[in-house]
Amino acid sequence: MCFQILLNLADNIQIERKMKKRKIVTYLIKMLERNNIFLLLVSVTFLKKLSIFAENKEEMVLNYVMLFI
């Protein structure tokens, strides 16, 4: 539920940048390991929204690789 609220708040670019500073991408990548369908949908939707910016894509790749090491 919290990620859904944050997703809705991320419509504002300034708030999205603040979330980026607080490493929201790292938390969202970690949520991909869970089995809750709602959580997975919200996480993937949020990551998709954040992937517009190149620096977020780079962080996503680094965090995803770290899951498998």
RODO-2510 file (C-alpha; in nm, 4 decimals, decimal comma):
residues 69
     n   res          X          Y          Z
     1     m     0,0000     0,0000     0,0000
     2     c     0,2833     0,2408     0,0823
     3     f     0,4462     0,1931    -0,2574
     4     q     0,1116     0,2641    -0,4242
     5     i     0,0869     0,5931    -0,2349
     6     l     0,4455     0,6819    -0,3262
     7     l     0,3719     0,5993    -0,6892
     8     n     0,0810     0,8416    -0,6852
     9     l     0,2968     1,1098    -0,5210
    10     a     0,5692     1,0613    -0,7829
    11     d     0,3634     1,2540    -1,0387
    12     n     0,5486     1,5612    -0,9136
    13     i     0,9063     1,5711    -1,0493
    14     q     1,0504     1,7314    -0,7353
    15     i     0,9032     1,4598    -0,5155
    16     e     1,0302     1,1940    -0,7556
    17     r     1,3820     1,3380    -0,7252
    18     k     1,3566     1,3294    -0,3452
    19     m     1,2555     0,9635    -0,3662
    20     k     1,5549     0,8980    -0,5893
    21     k     1,7852     1,0537    -0,3288
    22     r     1,6383     0,8209    -0,0666
    23     k     1,7155     0,5173    -0,2871
    24     i     1,3593     0,4171    -0,3750
    25     v     1,4912     0,2187    -0,6720
    26     t     1,6863    -0,0103    -0,4391
    27     y     1,3770    -0,0828    -0,2315
    28     l     1,1639    -0,1459    -0,5387
    29     i     1,4177    -0,3912    -0,6820
    30     k     1,4189    -0,5793    -0,3509
    31     m     1,0398    -0,6051    -0,3667
    32     l     1,0680    -0,8021    -0,6922
    33     e     1,1746    -1,1031    -0,4841
    34     r     0,8369    -1,1161    -0,3063
    35     n     0,5426    -1,3375    -0,4022
    36     n     0,2612    -1,0872    -0,3467
    37     i     0,1034    -1,0126    -0,6861
    38     f    -0,0195    -0,6645    -0,5875
    39     l     0,3257    -0,5701    -0,4569
    40     l     0,4900    -0,6970    -0,7755
    41     l     0,2516    -0,5008    -0,9968
    42     v     0,3032    -0,1784    -0,8043
    43     s     0,6809    -0,2277    -0,7959
    44     v     0,7078    -0,2933    -1,1690
    45     t     0,4776    -0,0011    -1,2491
    46     f     0,6824     0,2283    -1,0269
    47     l     1,0112     0,1077    -1,1802
    48     k     0,8663     0,1617    -1,5264
    49     k     0,7760     0,5186    -1,4349
    50     l     1,1207     0,5840    -1,2889
    51     s     1,2984     0,4342    -1,5905
    52     i     1,2343     0,7531    -1,7892
    53     f     1,5565     0,8969    -1,6465
    54     a     1,8901     0,7389    -1,7462
    55     e     2,0387     0,7558    -1,3956
    56     n     1,7473     0,5497    -1,2624
    57     k     1,8016     0,2876    -1,5330
    58     e     2,1673     0,2562    -1,4364
    59     e     2,0766     0,2147    -1,0705
    60     m     1,8150    -0,0472    -1,1616
    61     v     2,0696    -0,2514    -1,3534
    62     l     2,3262    -0,2324    -1,0726
    63     n     2,0748    -0,3313    -0,8046
    64     y     1,9282    -0,6124    -1,0144
    65     v     2,2733    -0,7592    -1,0751
    66     m     2,3491    -0,7391    -0,7018
    67     l     2,0459    -0,9595    -0,6298
    68     f     2,2075    -1,2523    -0,8076
    69     i     2,5586    -1,2197    -0,6650
***
